[in-house]
Amino acid sequence: MGIMDKAKNAAEDAMGKAKEAVGDKTGNEDLKAEGQGDQASANAKKAGENVKDAAGDVKDAFKS
């Protein structure tokens, strides 16, 4: 996983948490749900990158 991808995913997750918190404090269910969606999206991207990393590790192991 590239450093830029990690940073983008972390930023998306942080923004999602902030939106969720503001939505929760203000009673804005739409904003809260949007924040949760942003977090879910960031987590899915992280999982995808982890799969790519693992596949690369397996590929490298067979090269040896």
PyMOL commands that set and color helices and strands:
alter all, ss='L'
color gray80, all
select helices_A, chain A and resi 3-26+29-63
alter helices_A, ss='H'
color red, helices_A
deselect
rebuild
show_as cartoon
